[in-house]
Amino acid sequence: MMMELNLHGEAHAVATAAQLQALLARSHTLAQCELWLTMAADAEQGPALCMLRNGGNAWLMYLSPQDGTSCHSLGDEEAPGECSYLLANGQLDFYPEAWCIAVEPCYQAMAAFLRDSGARPAAVAWQAD
């Protein structure tokens, strides 16, 4: 299945796990990044998985317009504070530390999203928005 990975504002076609892994490795060289993995054929209608990363902090957002699903990753619910994330458009956003999970599980979730044709990755704890 063909998907699109938008790596901090730069679109890339992705059809294989190897292509995805190469782009994720490239993203890891950036101090901060915004990643969107979407169905390339119809990005507005299909599910999307977003990852924001700032160093070792990362969190995921899953959106599925077809069924109205919107949720974010859930890490340590008792983690205090917030983490800043630089978006591709230059905007600086802040999100709770409680939403953060390790970077590697985020990458694994991206791989599962590609492999499972846009299904919400089951290995991540999610909280509805």
N, C-alpha and C positions, 0 to 999 in steps of 0.2 A: 504494500500500500504506500502510495506517495503522500508524504507530509511536507510541511514547511517548518523549518526551524529559523526563527528570527533571533539572531544573536546580537543583542544590543543595537537593534535598528537595521541590521544587515540580513536579508533573507537568503536562505539556502534550501534547495530541494533535498529531501532526505527520503530514501526508500529502503535503506538497509541499516542494520545495527552497526556495521563498520563505519558507514558515513556519519551516523549519529555520534558514535564514540569519538571520531576525529574532531567533530565540531565541539563536543563537550570538552575534549582536551584543550582545544583552542580557547574555549571560554574560561578555562581554569587559569590561563595565563593572565587574565584581566583581574585587577584588584576588586572590581565590582562589575556586575553585569545583570542584564535583564534578558531572560530567555523565554520565548514562546514557541511551543510545539503545537501545530494545528494541522487539520486536514487541509491539504493544499487546494483540493478541488473546490471547497466551499468553506473558507475559514470563518465566515460570519455565522454559518448555520451549524457547523460541526463542533465537536468538543475541542477544548483547548487546555493545555497545561502550561502554566507560567511558573518560572523559577526566578526569584530574586536572590542574589548572593552578594555579600559584603565580606570578603575574606573567608573566614570559617563559618560565618553565619549564613544560613539560607532558609528559605521557606517556599512552599508551593501553593499555588491556587489552581483549582480545577473548575472549569466552566463548561456547562453543557446546555446551550440555548434550547435544544429540542425538548428537554424535560424540566428546564428552569433550575437545574442544579448549579449551585455555587458554593464552594467550600474551600477551606484553607487547611494546610498541614497543622498538626498540633504536636508540639514537643513537650517540654516540661511545663505543665500548667501553672506551676508555682514560680517560674522564673520571673524575677522582677525586671522592670525597665523595658526599654525599647532599643531597636537597632535601626540605623539609617541605611537606606538603599538608594543608589543613584540609578534613576531610570534612563532609558535610551534618549529621551527627549531633554535630558539635563535636569529634570525635576528631582528633588531630594525628598523621599518619603520616609516615614517612620512607622514601624510595625512592632507589635509586642514581641519580646524575647520568647514568650510562651509559644509562639508560632514556629520558632526555629527548630530545624532538625539538622543533622549532619549533612554535609555536602554530598557524600557518597550515596546515601539513600535517595537523595534528590536525583542524582544521575541515574540510579537504578529505576526510579519511578519514571523518568523520561524514556528509558529503554522499554519498560513494561507498557507504557502508553503507546509507543510505536508498534511493539509486537502484538498488542491486543487491540489494535485498530481504534484507538481513542477511548478505551474503557478507563475508568478511574482506577489508578493503581491501588491494589488491595493491601500492599505491604506498608502503606503510610496510614497513620492515624489522622482522620479528617474531622473537622468541625464545620457544620453548616454555617453559612454567612447569614 
